[in-house]
Structure formats: structure tokens, C-alpha cells
Amino acid sequence: MTPEDQRSDTAETDPWLVRPATIRKLWIGFAVLLAATVLGQALIPVKGYFGVDSWFGFGALFGFLSCLVMVIVARILGVVLKRDERYYDD
């Protein structure tokens, strides 16, 4: 049995959510949804309260930057709170 045959057998038995084709379709679907949401702001004007939040695409940019900050803080916390492998052996 060749590696390609093994890959096709496992691809059929894997759950649908971990198949490469499904993951690709999800990425495309989420990208289209994000683009439609951002472009929807061109049709429906947003009234901002602080001036900056009325900029085109502000919600998408703010969400991305917020996620980026959360990932960085999580990594810093992981470094700070990390214990030695033998911490509980003592």
C-alpha cells in the first residue's frame, strides 16, 4: 500500500471537521463572511461615538488587534507561570 493510498483511507475515515478539504472550505467561507461584513459598512453608514470607530473597517481591525494582544498576553503569561518539570518532585 502506497502512502497516497494510506492518506486517502484516513481522509475518508477522519471526522469531517479535520479533513483538509473541509478546513479549506471553512477558511474560504469565513474570509467571504468577513469581507461581506466589512463591505456591508459601505452600504450602512456607522455612526461612531468616538470618531475613530466610524472609520471604514474599524470593527475588523479592532477585532484583529484585540485578538493579537490576547495571544501575546497569553504567551507572556505562559512564560511567567511556567514551572520546572521537576517542580512537584521536590
C-alpha positions as CSV (number, residue, x, y, z in Angstrom):
1,M,0.0,0.0,0.0
2,T,1.5,3.3,-1.0
3,P,1.5,6.4,1.2
4,E,-1.1,8.1,-1.1
5,D,-3.5,5.1,-0.5
6,Q,-3.0,5.4,3.2
7,R,-3.7,9.1,3.1
8,S,-6.9,8.6,1.1
9,D,-8.1,5.8,3.5
10,T,-7.5,8.0,6.6
11,A,-9.1,11.1,4.9
12,E,-12.3,9.1,4.4
13,T,-12.4,7.8,8.0
14,D,-11.4,11.1,9.6
15,P,-14.2,13.2,11.1
16,W,-15.5,15.8,8.6
17,L,-14.2,18.8,10.5
18,V,-10.5,17.7,10.4
19,R,-10.4,16.8,6.7
20,P,-8.1,19.2,4.7
21,A,-10.9,19.9,2.1
22,T,-13.3,20.9,4.9
23,I,-10.7,23.1,6.6
24,R,-10.1,24.9,3.3
25,K,-13.8,25.4,2.7
26,L,-14.2,26.8,6.2
27,W,-11.3,29.3,5.7
28,I,-12.8,30.4,2.4
29,G,-16.3,30.7,4.0
30,F,-15.0,32.8,6.9
31,A,-13.0,35.0,4.6
32,V,-16.1,35.7,2.5
33,L,-18.2,36.4,5.6
34,L,-15.6,38.8,6.9
35,A,-15.3,40.6,3.6
36,A,-19.1,40.8,3.3
37,T,-19.3,42.2,6.9
38,V,-16.7,44.9,6.2
39,L,-18.2,45.8,2.8
40,G,-21.6,46.0,4.4
41,Q,-20.3,49.0,6.2
42,A,-20.2,50.8,2.8
43,L,-24.0,50.3,2.4
44,I,-25.0,51.0,6.0
45,P,-23.2,54.0,7.5
46,V,-21.9,53.6,11.0
47,K,-22.4,56.4,13.5
48,G,-19.4,56.4,15.7
49,Y,-19.3,57.7,19.3
50,F,-15.6,58.5,19.5
51,G,-14.8,59.5,15.9
52,V,-12.3,56.7,15.3
53,D,-15.0,54.0,15.5
54,S,-16.8,55.4,12.4
55,W,-13.8,54.7,10.2
56,F,-14.3,52.1,7.4
57,G,-13.3,48.6,8.6
58,F,-12.7,49.7,12.2
59,G,-14.5,46.8,13.7
60,A,-12.5,44.2,11.8
61,L,-9.2,46.0,12.6
62,F,-10.1,46.4,16.2
63,G,-11.1,42.7,16.5
64,F,-7.9,41.6,14.9
65,L,-5.7,43.8,17.1
66,S,-7.6,42.6,20.2
67,C,-7.1,39.0,19.3
68,L,-3.4,39.7,18.6
69,V,-3.0,41.4,22.1
70,M,-4.7,38.4,23.8
71,V,-2.4,35.9,22.1
72,I,0.7,38.0,23.1
73,V,-0.5,38.3,26.7
74,A,-1.3,34.5,26.8
75,R,2.3,33.8,25.7
76,I,3.8,36.1,28.2
77,L,1.6,34.5,31.0
78,G,2.8,31.1,29.8
79,V,6.4,32.1,30.2
80,V,5.8,33.8,33.6
81,L,3.7,31.0,35.1
82,K,5.7,28.1,33.7
83,R,7.2,25.7,36.3
84,D,10.2,23.4,36.1
85,E,9.4,19.8,35.0
86,R,10.5,18.6,38.5
87,Y,8.6,21.2,40.4
88,Y,6.3,18.7,42.2
89,D,9.1,16.1,42.7
90,D,10.8,18.0,45.4
